[in-house]
Amino acid sequence: MAFHLSNASRFFSFAALLAALCATAGAQNTGYIKASVNPGRAGVFVDGKYLGPAKNFGITRKYAVAAGEHEIVLREPRYSEVTKRVTVEPGKTVTLKENLQPVEVAKPPFGRLRTRSNNKFDGVFVNGAYMGHVDEFNNSSQALLLNPGEYTVRIVSPGGELRQEKKVTIQQDQVTLVEVN
């Protein structure tokens, strides 16, 4: 009994083989980044793109990047920012190990900014500066303390998608809520 592939079967077999080869080639050009950062709530930015808090890229998780040189920035508003250039080799993992240094804390008076989103790792930016992720400022006992004044608040997904942008006025001893709709 002879076995013959139809033209359609040959096409789909070839397409599957081509897809497998492309995936293998892509994997050969990919490396990974992990982070061991204190504090773990520091935001990780790779080539200017917000990825999420450092604790997300610790022991069990890593972030896939193209092999080559990358700029990694660690930001947490209560600590000095750290910028590193790393070279990621195909199939290899680069682990950043950093202890961020505290900076002087702002002085009162304060108002409170609360944030809410369906993704707790969405980044919160105030006047363009990374302040933390939504989960840090999302309930009655948590909020970002800001001096009274006008601010632009942006909530950005890990990956860089703008989820919400809003101008707010922070008033002393008042709570202001910014939500992703």
C-alpha positions as CSV (number, residue, x, y, z in Angstrom):
1,M,0.0,0.0,0.0
2,A,1.5,3.3,-1.1
3,F,1.3,6.5,0.9
4,H,1.0,9.7,-1.0
5,L,0.8,13.2,0.4
6,S,-1.7,15.6,-1.2
7,N,-0.4,19.0,-2.4
8,A,-2.2,20.6,0.6
9,S,-0.6,18.1,3.0
10,R,2.8,18.8,1.5
11,F,2.3,22.6,1.9
12,F,1.2,22.3,5.5
13,S,4.1,20.0,6.3
14,F,6.5,22.4,4.7
15,A,4.9,25.4,6.5
16,A,5.2,23.5,9.9
17,L,8.9,22.7,9.2
18,L,9.5,26.4,8.2
19,A,7.8,27.6,11.4
20,A,9.9,25.2,13.5
21,L,13.1,26.4,11.9
22,C,12.2,30.1,12.3
23,A,11.4,29.4,16.0
24,T,14.7,27.7,16.5
25,A,16.5,30.6,14.7
26,G,14.7,33.1,16.9
27,A,15.6,31.1,20.0
28,Q,19.2,31.3,19.0
29,N,19.0,35.1,18.9
30,T,17.3,35.4,22.3
31,G,18.8,35.7,25.8
32,Y,17.3,36.5,29.1
33,I,17.4,39.0,32.0
34,K,16.7,38.3,35.6
35,A,16.9,40.7,38.6
36,S,18.0,40.4,42.2
37,V,17.3,43.9,43.3
38,N,16.8,45.4,46.8
39,P,14.1,46.8,47.0
40,G,12.1,44.3,44.9
41,R,9.5,47.0,44.1
42,A,12.0,48.9,41.9
43,G,10.8,49.2,38.3
44,V,12.8,47.5,35.6
45,F,13.3,49.3,32.3
46,V,15.0,47.6,29.4
47,D,16.0,50.0,26.5
48,G,13.5,52.5,27.9
49,K,10.6,50.0,28.1
50,Y,8.9,49.4,31.5
51,L,8.7,45.7,32.3
52,G,7.4,45.6,35.8
53,P,8.8,45.4,39.4
54,A,12.2,43.7,39.9
55,K,10.7,41.0,42.1
56,N,8.9,39.7,39.0
57,F,12.2,38.8,37.5
58,G,13.8,36.9,40.4
59,I,14.3,33.2,41.0
60,T,11.7,31.6,38.7
61,R,10.9,34.3,36.1
62,K,13.1,35.9,33.4
63,Y,12.5,38.4,30.6
64,A,13.4,37.4,27.0
65,V,15.4,39.9,25.0
66,A,17.2,39.9,21.7
67,A,20.8,39.0,22.0
68,G,23.1,42.0,22.1
69,E,23.7,45.1,24.2
70,H,20.9,46.6,26.3
71,E,20.5,49.4,28.8
72,I,18.8,48.5,32.0
73,V,17.5,51.1,34.4
74,L,16.3,50.4,37.9
75,R,14.0,53.1,39.4
76,E,12.3,53.5,42.7
77,P,11.5,57.0,43.9
78,R,12.9,56.5,47.4
79,Y,16.2,55.3,46.0
80,S,18.9,56.4,43.6
81,E,18.4,55.3,40.1
82,V,20.8,52.7,38.7
83,T,21.7,52.4,35.0
84,K,23.6,49.4,33.6
85,R,24.6,48.3,30.2
86,V,24.7,44.6,29.7
87,T,25.5,42.2,26.9
88,V,23.1,39.3,26.5
89,E,24.3,36.3,24.7
90,P,22.0,33.9,22.8
91,G,20.5,31.3,25.1
92,K,22.2,32.8,28.2
93,T,20.7,34.7,31.2
94,V,22.2,37.9,32.7
95,T,21.3,38.5,36.3
96,L,21.5,42.0,37.7
97,K,22.3,42.1,41.4
98,E,21.8,45.6,42.9
99,N,21.2,47.2,46.3
100,L,19.7,50.6,45.6
101,Q,20.8,53.5,47.8
102,P,18.1,55.5,49.7
103,V,17.6,59.2,49.0
104,E,16.3,62.0,51.2
105,V,12.6,61.8,51.8
106,A,10.2,64.6,50.9
107,K,8.9,66.9,53.6
108,P,5.1,67.4,54.5
109,P,2.5,68.7,53.8
110,F,1.2,65.7,51.8
111,G,-1.9,64.7,49.9
112,R,-2.4,61.0,48.9
113,L,-2.6,59.5,45.4
114,R,-4.3,56.2,45.0
115,T,-4.4,54.1,41.8
116,R,-6.6,51.2,40.6
117,S,-6.2,48.9,37.6
118,N,-7.0,45.3,36.7
119,N,-3.3,44.7,36.4
120,K,-1.5,45.1,39.7
121,F,1.9,45.5,37.9
122,D,0.9,48.5,35.8
123,G,3.5,51.2,36.4
124,V,2.5,54.5,37.9
125,F,4.3,57.6,36.6
126,V,3.9,61.1,38.1
127,N,5.2,64.0,35.9
128,G,7.1,61.4,33.9
129,A,8.9,59.8,36.9
130,Y,8.3,56.2,37.8
131,M,6.8,56.0,41.3
132,G,6.0,52.3,41.6
133,H,3.2,49.9,40.5
134,V,-0.5,50.1,40.9
135,D,-0.6,47.4,43.6
136,E,1.4,49.7,45.9
137,F,-1.2,52.5,45.9
138,N,-4.5,50.7,45.6
139,N,-6.3,50.5,48.9
140,S,-7.3,52.7,51.8
141,S,-4.1,52.0,53.7
142,Q,-1.8,52.5,50.8
143,A,-1.2,55.6,48.8
144,L,1.6,57.7,47.2
145,L,2.3,60.8,49.3
146,L,2.7,63.9,47.2
147,N,3.1,67.5,48.1
148,P,0.1,69.6,47.2
149,G,0.1,70.7,43.5
150,E,-0.7,69.8,39.9
151,Y,0.5,66.5,38.5
152,T,0.2,64.4,35.4
153,V,-0.4,60.8,36.3
154,R,0.2,58.0,33.8
155,I,-0.6,54.3,34.3
156,V,1.4,52.1,31.9
157,S,1.2,48.4,31.4
158,P,4.3,46.2,31.6
159,G,5.3,46.4,28.0
160,G,4.7,50.1,27.7
161,E,1.0,50.5,26.7
162,L,-0.5,53.7,28.0
163,R,-3.6,52.6,30.0
164,Q,-4.6,56.0,31.5
165,E,-3.3,59.5,31.6
166,K,-4.9,62.2,33.8
167,K,-4.1,65.6,35.2
168,V,-4.8,65.8,38.9
169,T,-4.6,68.3,41.7
170,I,-3.3,66.9,45.0
171,Q,-4.6,68.7,48.0
172,Q,-3.2,68.6,51.5
173,D,-4.7,65.8,53.6
174,Q,-7.0,64.7,50.7
175,V,-7.1,61.4,48.7
176,T,-7.1,61.5,44.9
177,L,-7.9,58.3,42.9
178,V,-6.8,57.6,39.4
179,E,-8.3,54.5,37.8
180,V,-7.8,52.6,34.5
181,N,-11.2,52.6,32.9
